[in-house]
Amino acid sequence: MAFVITSPCKDEKAAECVEVCPVDCIHGDDVMYYIDPDTCIECGACEPVCPVEAIYEEEMVPEEEKEYIEINANFFK
């Protein structure tokens, strides 16, 4: 399971996660960053550096944030 960026990232876009990702799987648009589930190696480097705590392991995404699993994946289609 890949990591997922959720709503606290919206309009925040702190780039610490991008800087620490060893496989360059985090990309963004004008709104927020997204993690490519096909590229993520599940190393977890991004999660502890997120200042707004927006990153979760896919199976740990809170119920109210589940839509971001699909939002992240769709960004890369």
Secondary structure, DSSP 8 states (H G I E B T S, - for coil): --EEE-GGGTTT---HHHHH-TT--EEE-SS-EEE-TTT-----SHHHH-TT--EEEGGG--GGGTHHHHHHHHHT-
